[in-house]
């Protein structure tokens, strides 16, 4: 929580951090009131709304009922859960569904965040392989139709857009001398130097598949300025990067994001949308992929002093909201 503490000090707010893992903190107000936070969760959302946002299927259900464009999807359960609940949402049913809507499809755990175990599946072999990985950690997965377009996140705080950006998948750019493995290490060092805590793992199954699909290996040496995409997903936790669009987002997408936050009953949230361009008029051709009830605010910190200042301004807005609302 270094940025949080820095900003709190600048605006005269006292925060006490539990030192064991530095995950929990409490804001101490002069009135004697105390306000608890956890990591990137600022405790601004009601527990039921937070729980709902973590359940991707339930979120899609309600958003569709409210008239929003959401992914076409179905659920699939592990063999053990199917037996326990007498469900027909088996791996075979999921495969039949994937065949009907056509590969590629997106596989994701139903209740995990930060892009954990989200896979773009191109064929039946990958389907079973990736589901096996997901079911190592949970017993419920969602199969989503794949939607082409650009990936955007819009962060909302109390009926206004706090930030908006496009997310770019993890990639490296060749220099003609370094292997892909070496380029990953160089990017990791840059992240560390700039304070970004993303850990790039070159043994990630998704990364290995993406490299193989391009006929490459970790030892391959890209040509100078050659861009090699290493992930299908664009989550920042998986090495993705951002293009800042807060000042350019079209008012129609601002309205859309504010309505979604309202209808999900979330004070602070990140809304992930696939569409062509959020700087242009919303023509209804969009898909709400997820709603995150605890969006990170430090997604820009690795891009230099200007962006570091911008990140501080985001934390400042959240802390001032907490002070004004709860002190």
PEBEL-V190069 format. One record per residue. N is the residue number from 1. RES is the residue in one small letter. PHI is phi in degrees with one decimal (999 if undefined). PSI is psi in degrees with one decimal (999 if undefined). Layout:
BEGIN
n=[N N]
res=[RES RES]
phi=[PHI PHI]
psi=[PSI PSI]
END
This chain:
BEGIN
n=[1 2 3 4 5 6 7 8 9 10 11 12 13 14 15 16 17 18 19 20 21 22 23 24 25 26 27 28 29 30 31 32 33 34 35 36 37 38 39 40 41 42 43 44 45 46 47 48 49 50 51 52 53 54 55 56 57 58 59 60 61 62 63 64 65 66 67 68 69 70 71 72 73 74 75 76 77 78 79 80 81 82 83 84 85 86 87 88 89 90 91 92 93 94 95 96 97 98 99 100 101 102 103 104 105 106 107 108 109 110 111 112 113 114 115 116 117 118 119 120 121 122 123 124 125 126 127 128 129 130 131 132 133 134 135 136 137 138 139 140 141 142 143 144 145 146 147 148 149 150 151 152 153 154 155 156 157 158 159 160 161 162 163 164 165 166 167 168 169 170 171 172 173 174 175 176 177 178 179 180 181 182 183 184 185 186 187 188 189 190 191 192 193 194 195 196 197 198 199 200 201 202 203 204 205 206 207 208 209 210 211 212 213 214 215 216 217 218 219 220 221 222 223 224 225 226 227 228 229 230 231 232 233 234 235 236 237 238 239 240 241 242 243 244 245 246 247 248 249 250 251 252 253 254 255 256 257 258 259 260 261 262 263 264 265 266 267 268 269 270 271 272 273 274 275 276 277 278 279 280 281 282 283 284 285 286 287 288 289 290 291 292 293 294 295 296 297 298 299 300 301 302 303 304 305 306 307 308 309 310 311 312 313 314 315 316 317 318 319 320 321 322 323 324 325 326 327]
res=[x x x x x x x x x x x x x x x x x x x x x x x x x x x x x x x x x x x x x x x x x x x x x x x x x x x x x x x x x x x x x x x x x x x x x x x x x x x x x x x x x x x x x x x x x x x x x x x x x x x x x x x x x x x x x x x x x x x x x x x x x x x x x x x x x x x x x x x x x x x x x x x x x x x x x x x x x x x x x x x x x x x x x x x x x x x x x x x x x x x x x x x x x x x x x x x x x x x x x x x x x x x x x x x x x x x x x x x x x x x x x x x x x x x x x x x x x x x x x x x x x x x x x x x x x x x x x x x x x x x x x x x x x x x x x x x x x x x x x x x x x x x x x x x x x x x x x x x x x x x x x x x x x x x x x x x x x x x x x x x x x x x x x x x]
phi=[999 -59.3 -64.8 -56.7 -66.9 -61.7 -67.3 -58.7 -63.6 -65.1 -104.8 75.0 -107.1 -98.3 -128.3 -106.1 -105.1 -68.6 -78.7 -58.5 -126.2 55.0 -98.4 -106.0 -147.0 -137.1 -87.0 -104.5 -92.5 -61.2 -73.0 100.3 -69.5 -128.9 -131.3 -92.0 -133.8 -137.5 52.9 -92.7 -90.1 -88.7 64.2 -93.9 -107.7 -63.1 -62.6 -66.0 -67.4 -63.4 -63.1 -60.6 -61.9 -73.6 -95.4 -63.4 -66.8 -64.8 -59.5 -62.3 -59.1 -68.5 -62.1 -64.3 -62.2 -86.7 98.5 -92.4 -81.2 -126.5 -66.5 -69.2 -153.5 -144.2 -105.9 -138.2 -113.2 -63.7 -56.8 -63.4 -69.7 -60.0 -66.7 -70.4 -103.6 55.5 -89.7 -96.8 -82.1 -85.6 -59.9 -67.1 -62.0 -64.8 -65.9 -60.7 -63.7 -61.8 -65.0 -66.5 -84.2 92.6 -73.5 -77.2 -127.5 -106.6 -108.0 -151.4 -61.1 -80.2 -141.1 -118.6 -126.7 61.3 72.5 -63.9 57.4 -96.3 -125.7 -92.5 -107.3 -101.3 -158.6 -65.9 -61.8 -65.5 -55.3 -70.4 -64.9 -73.4 -63.1 -59.5 -65.4 -60.2 -73.6 -70.1 -113.7 -154.6 -112.0 -135.6 -129.9 -115.1 -105.5 -111.3 -63.4 -82.6 -118.8 -82.6 139.6 -90.9 -103.0 -125.6 -121.7 -118.6 -98.8 -113.8 -131.3 50.0 67.6 -150.7 -80.1 -85.4 -159.0 -149.2 -155.9 -90.8 -105.0 -108.6 -59.2 -55.0 -152.8 -127.7 -119.8 -67.2 -119.3 86.6 -122.0 -92.1 -76.2 -58.3 -59.8 -67.9 -66.6 -63.5 -62.5 -64.3 -66.1 -61.0 -63.3 -64.2 -60.7 -62.7 -60.9 -94.0 89.2 -78.6 -94.3 -63.5 -107.9 -85.5 -117.3 -77.8 -97.9 -57.0 -56.7 -64.3 -63.5 -60.8 -65.1 -63.9 -64.3 -63.4 -60.0 -93.0 70.5 -119.6 -141.2 -62.9 -87.5 -63.4 -112.1 -64.8 -68.0 -54.0 68.3 -76.9 -93.0 -115.4 -77.3 -112.8 -142.8 -79.7 -86.9 -113.3 -58.4 -67.1 -67.3 -103.4 99.2 -64.1 -128.1 -129.6 -121.6 -70.8 -136.0 -56.6 -84.3 -114.6 -59.3 -72.5 -53.2 -67.7 -80.7 -60.9 -59.7 -59.7 -63.8 -66.6 -67.9 -64.2 -59.9 -63.1 -72.8 -89.9 57.2 -117.6 -75.0 -124.9 -160.4 -114.5 -108.9 -98.2 -128.8 -101.5 -161.5 -76.0 -165.0 -79.0 -88.8 -114.5 -53.3 -70.3 -101.2 88.7 -93.7 -143.8 -138.7 -82.1 -79.4 -154.0 -127.3 -104.9 -85.1 -139.1 -70.6 -69.7 -110.2 -104.4 -71.7 -109.4 -64.0 -91.3 -109.0 108.2 -62.1 -62.5 -70.8 -60.7 -64.3 -65.6 -60.6 -58.7 -66.4 -66.2 -61.7 -60.6 -61.3 -67.2 -64.4 -65.5 -63.1 -61.9 -62.6 -69.9 -94.2 -126.0 -73.7]
psi=[33.7 -45.4 -42.7 -46.5 -39.0 -47.4 -40.9 -42.6 -40.4 -31.3 12.3 31.0 139.2 128.6 130.0 124.9 130.9 121.6 -15.7 -51.9 0.5 34.4 -34.4 145.4 164.2 132.5 127.3 112.8 152.3 -25.2 -10.8 -13.5 152.4 141.6 117.3 145.0 160.2 113.4 -120.3 3.5 111.5 6.2 31.7 -11.8 147.2 147.9 -38.6 -40.0 -38.4 -45.4 -41.8 -44.7 -28.8 -20.8 102.9 -39.4 -45.1 -39.9 -47.4 -38.7 -52.1 -41.8 -39.4 -40.9 -29.9 1.0 12.3 155.7 118.6 165.1 143.2 131.6 167.2 166.7 152.1 136.7 155.5 160.4 -40.9 -43.4 -37.4 -43.0 -40.5 -36.6 0.3 40.6 150.2 7.2 62.6 171.1 -38.3 -41.0 -39.4 -38.3 -43.3 -39.3 -44.2 -38.3 -39.1 -44.7 -16.9 134.2 152.8 157.2 166.4 128.6 134.1 146.6 150.0 -14.5 32.9 161.9 -179.6 27.9 13.8 124.9 36.7 125.8 140.3 119.4 124.7 -18.1 178.9 -36.9 -46.1 -34.4 -52.9 -37.1 -46.6 -36.3 -36.3 -40.4 -45.1 -43.9 -5.4 -26.3 -21.3 171.2 7.1 128.6 158.0 135.6 117.5 145.6 141.9 132.3 125.9 155.5 -175.4 151.3 122.2 149.5 133.0 119.9 126.3 135.6 114.4 60.2 27.3 153.1 121.0 -39.6 159.8 137.0 156.1 140.5 128.7 131.3 153.2 130.1 165.3 157.6 124.4 153.0 2.2 -9.1 -35.6 144.6 166.5 -41.4 -43.3 -36.9 -35.4 -43.3 -39.6 -41.9 -38.2 -41.6 -38.4 -40.1 -46.0 -45.5 -32.3 0.3 3.4 131.7 8.4 132.3 116.2 125.2 109.7 -0.5 4.1 128.8 -41.3 -40.8 -44.0 -42.9 -42.1 -41.7 -44.4 -38.4 -27.2 7.3 27.7 175.9 173.5 -22.5 -8.6 145.5 103.6 150.0 160.7 130.9 7.6 127.2 125.2 114.9 130.3 -6.9 145.3 -30.4 156.4 14.1 139.2 -27.7 -17.7 17.4 2.2 164.5 175.7 154.8 117.2 128.8 15.6 -39.9 -4.9 -10.0 136.4 142.3 -29.6 -32.3 -29.0 -47.7 -44.2 -47.0 -41.5 -36.4 -40.4 -45.2 -41.6 -47.9 -20.3 -3.8 47.1 126.4 -43.0 126.7 160.6 125.2 119.9 123.0 136.3 123.8 178.2 -44.9 113.1 -2.2 -1.8 165.0 132.4 114.4 13.6 -4.0 74.0 164.4 125.2 107.3 -46.1 163.2 122.7 123.0 -4.5 66.9 138.4 149.3 -2.1 29.5 -7.9 -5.6 -18.3 7.2 22.1 176.5 -39.0 -44.3 -33.5 -40.7 -37.4 -42.3 -43.6 -37.1 -33.6 -46.0 -39.1 -43.8 -43.1 -45.6 -39.3 -36.9 -43.8 -45.3 -43.5 -27.8 -26.7 -9.0 999]
END
